[in-house]
């Protein structure tokens, strides 16, 4: 099977790494890709949001399946352009991708589907959570415990434009659950937990994600089927009833509260950095599952979660999340890989033969092992070998979970 992977981040690199190890892949292409992805296939200078150019590329390469990584192209309708052009796509239509593209739309769908979520509040009053209604690259949520946080959050989100959704502040442990969907059926991938705040101890601003780990005690394997039945499938049924069936990856951000599981948000694609810990734990034919979902037939598809654990630590630029870094030489990636880590490229580029920075989150360093403690040791051993001026990372990813 010839596959075109759309995107250029660590999530897409993790997908390229996983798909290239499968038996069914004959050619892997990426648009635009990155230096890490280029180790697994051919990269093409096509923007992810340019549906017409992607369609032309897919046709010229005789692509069998397009896998869209980022949310922005999906919300913009890239999958629609490709499907209308006769190309199979793993990724939802623009109408179905509104489940992430509009928080208010997601709340309406959950209400109609009977899915438990945070209560919407009429006014902003502490404690509460502020959410930008549209896409914000993982930075559109502000948790407000104090009036100062509320004032700062209102100002920060006002700068993004658009409307706000105000929700009650739920307390509990967060967990992410991905499900491959064919418009009706859902197949779960292993749960994961990510770290959204920039600094240790969950301090600092929200980011696109500074690390993740899997498995997660907050969602045991025997509970996954129940979450699919009470969260994913009702939402799939509601979207289908609206004439917008969801084909792709439905990501539920959940919180285990004293009153049970509540949905914090839905995303319409693989999460980043959760994908970097979920995929190393997947056993089975992922490519076949993606193709089956795109064809509308997940019936009989099974994927298993390996007993092994995985931990990912994001290495970011010094100015992240407010700024990015470009052109700074990166050293130590080969040393980190030699030490046993998987290094997924996020914001990197090549300057001649030299690897340099090109973004905010630069690399995702993943360790695997029999336990979370083992995986964490491998991940941080890899991080310690990677060097560039201003590099920053959290030191507490999976620390508490590994002690359990």
N, C-alpha and C positions, 0 to 999 in steps of 0.2 A: 504494500500500500504506500502511495506517495502522500506525504503529509506536509501541509504548510502551516507553520506555527506563527501566529500574529502576536508581536510584542517584543520587548527588549530587556525585560527585567529578570531578577533572580527566579521569580515564579516560572517564567518561560524557560529559563535555563534548566530548572528542575524538571519541567515537562520534557524538554529535549533529552535530558539525561535518561529519564525513565523510558521514553518511547524508543530511543535508540538501542536500548537493551532488549527490546522485545523481538519476537520472531517474525512478526508480520510486516515490519517496516522495510521498504525497499529504498526509499529516498526521503530525507528530511530537509525541508527548506524553512527559512524564517524570514519574516518581514517586520522590522528591519534586523532583528537579532542583536547579538553582542559578541565580544570576543570569546566568551565561554561557550555560547551556543554554536559558534563557528567550528568548534572542535567536533561537533556531532553532525553538522550539515551545512548547507550553503545559505549564506545570508544575502538578502536583497534590499537595496535602499528604497523601500516603499514605506510610507507612513501608515501606521495602524488605522488611522481614521479615514484613509482614502479608499473607500469601497470600490470605486471604479478601477483604480490601479491594482488593488488586490485581486479583483475579478480577472483583469487582464493577465496578471502574473499567474494566477491559478490555472487559467486556460492554457497559457503558453507552456506550462510545466506539466500539464495533464494531471493536476492534483486530484487525488481521490477524496481527501478530507482536509478541511481547514479547521484548526483549533484556535479560537480567539482567546487570548489571555486577559488583556486589560478590560476594565469596565467602560471607559470612555468610548471606544469604538462600538461596543455593543449598544450602549445607550443612543449613540448616533445613528445606528441602523446598518452597520457594516454587514451583519449576518443576513439582513434582508436583501441587500444588494447581491450578495454571493448566492443566496438560495434562488432568487429570481433569475440569476444567470445560470442556474443548473448545477451549482457546486454544493456538495454536502458540507454542512457546517456543524461543529459542536459549539454552540453558543446561541443564546436566545434572540428573538426578534427585538426590535426597539420597543414594541408595545409591552412585551413580557419583561424586558430589562428595566422597565419603570419600577419594578420591585426594589431596585437599588437606586435608580435615577431620581426617585421622588419618595421621600420619607412619608409624606402625607398619603400618597397613593398606597404605599405598603401598609399603612395603618388601616386604610379603607379595606384593603384585601383581607387583612388579618381579622378585622371585625366581621366581615361577611363570612369568612371561613371558620369562625369560632376558635381562633388561635389566641392563646393567652399571651398578652404583651403588657408593656408599661402603660399606665393610664395617661392620656393626653390632658394637659392642664391648660386652662383658659388664659392664665397670666403667668409670667415668670416670677417665681417667689421661692427663695431658698427653703429647703434643699430641692434642687431640680436638675434636669439635664436639658441642655440646649443642643439642638441639632439643625444644621443647615439642611434645608429640604432637598437640595440637589447634590451633585457630586462635589467632593472636596478633598480627594486624594487621601482619605483616611484621617483628615485633620478637621472635619466639620462637626465634631462632638465636643462639648464642654460640660464637665461635671461640676456643679456649683454647690459647695457646702456652705459658703459664706457669701455675704453681700458683695465683698470685694471681688470674689471669683465670678459672681453673677454679672457685675458691672463690666469687668474685663471681658467676659465671654460674650456679652451682648455687643460690645464694641468690635471684638475680633470677628464675629460672625457677620456683623453688619458690613464689614469690609468685603465679604465674599459676594454680597448682593443676594437677591432672592429672598424667600420667606424662611421663617423659622418654625420648627416644631418643638414644643415644650412638653416634657414628660416628667412623670414622677421619678424620683431617684430610687432605683431598686438596689437592694443590698444582697450580696451573695458572691458566688464564684462563677466566673465567666468560662465558657467553653464554645468552641466552634465545631459545627458538624456540616461537612460537605456531603452532597448527594448528587450523583449523576442522574439526570432526568430525561425522559423521552417524550414529555408532554403529558404523561399519565403515570408512569411507574417511576420509582426512585430506588437507587442502589447506593447505600451509604459507604463512605470512606472512613478511615479511622478518625476519631475526634482529636482535636488539638486545642491548646490554649496559647494565646499570644500575649505579648507585652506591648501595650500601646504607648505608654509614657516614655519620655526620653531618658530619664535618669533612674538609677537604682531606687528601690523602695517605692516605685510607682509615683515618682515626683517629676515635675517639669511638664512641658506641653505635650499634648497628644501628637503622635507621629503616625506614619503609615505602618509602623510596627518595628520593634527593636529586637524581637526574638520570639521563639515559640518552642513548645515541646509536645510530645505525644508518646505514650498514652496519657490520659487525664483521669485522675481519680473521680472528678466531679461528674463524669459520664461513663459509667462502666459499660463493657461490651454488651451485657444483657439488657441495657436500657436504650441502646441505639435504635432497636426496632420500634420501641414505644415512641421515641421522638419522631421517627419517620412517620408513624401512624397519626400522631397528634399535631405535628407541625408541618412537615414537608408535603405530605399527600393532600391534606385539606387545602393548602395554598395552591398546589398544582391543579386540583379540581376546580377551584374558584377561578384561576386564570384561564383554564380551558373553557369554563362556562361563559367567560367574557369574550371568547373567540380569540384569545391570545395564549395558546398553549406554550408552556415553558420547556424548551429543549436546550439543555446545557447543564451547567453546574449551579445548583441552588445552594447557597451558603447561608446557614442559619447561625447568627450570633446569639447565643443563649446565655441565660443566667439562672443558676440554681438558687432559688430563694427559699425562705421558710415555707412559702405557699406553693412550692413546686417550680417546674421549669417555666421560664418566661422568655419570650423572644425579644431581644434588644434591637436587632436589625436583620434584614436580608441583603445579601449581595448576589449578583448575577454571574459570578465567575469564581475561579479559584482564588483563594486568599493568599496574601503575601505579607508575612513570611510563613504562614501555616503550611502552604504547599510544600515547602522545603523540609518539613518534618513528616507530613502525611505520606507523600509519595514514596520515600524510602521504606515505609512500613506496609505498602500495598503489595499483596501477593495475588497473582493472576494476570490475565491479559488486559491491561489497561487500554491499549490501543483498540483492541476488539470491542471493549466496553464503550469507548468514546464513539466509535463508528456505529455501534448498535443504537446508542442513544440518538445520534444524528439521523439514523434511518427510522427512528420512531419505534424501535423494538428492543427494549431491554429485557423482555421476558426470557427467563432462564439464565441471565447473566449473573455471575457471582464473582465478587472480589473479597479477599480475606485480609485481615489485619495480622501482620507478623507479630510474634511474641517480642521481638526486639523493640527498643526504645530509640527515640531520636530527639536531639536538641539542636536548635539553630540559634546562633548569635549574629545579629546584624552589625557590621562594621560600617559606620557612617562618617560623612565629612564633618569637620569641626563645626561648621555653621548650621548643620541640619537641626531642626526642620525648616528654619527660616531661610537658610541659604543652601548653596550647593558648591561643589568644587570641581574644577575642570583642568586637566592637563598636568596634574601632579603625579609623578611616577609612583607606582605601587610595587613594593617588593615583598617577597616571601610567600607568594601564592603556591608555588611549587613545593616549598618547604612544608607548608600546611597540609597539602595533599599527601606528601610523603609521610607525614606524621599520622595519616589515617583519616583526615577530615575530608568532607566533600565541600568544595568551594564553588558556590553559585554566584555568577556575576550579575550585578544589578546596574550600577552606574559606572561602567568602565568603557574604555575605548583603547585603540591602538594608535600610538604615534610612532610610525616606523615599526620596529619590532618591540618597542617598549609598551607595557601595559600602564595606562594612566587613568586617573579619576575622571568621571563624567556624569556627576549627579549628586544626589543627597545621600541616599543609601547606596553604598559602593559595593559591598559584598555580603553574602549570607554564608556563614561558615557552619556546616552541619556535622555533628558527630552522631554515630550510631553505636549501640552496644546492647548488652543483655539487659541492663537496667538504665534508668534515667541517670543515675550517678555515673555509670560507665560512659554513657553517651555525652554527658556534660563534660567529663574529663577530656574526651577526644575533641569536642567542639572548642573548648577554651585553649587546649594545646595548639589547635590550629590558629585561633585568633592571635595568640601570643607571637606567632611567627610572621604575621602580616604587618607590614609597616608602610605608612605614608604620613607626612606631616599633618597634624590635626585630627588624625583618626580617633574616633570615639566609639565606645560600646558599653552596654550594661554589663555589670559583673555578676548579676544575681539571677540570670535567666535559669529557670528550673531549679534553683537552689533549694527552695522550701520543699518542692515536690520530690526532689531527689533524696531528701532526708526522711521521708515517710516510709 
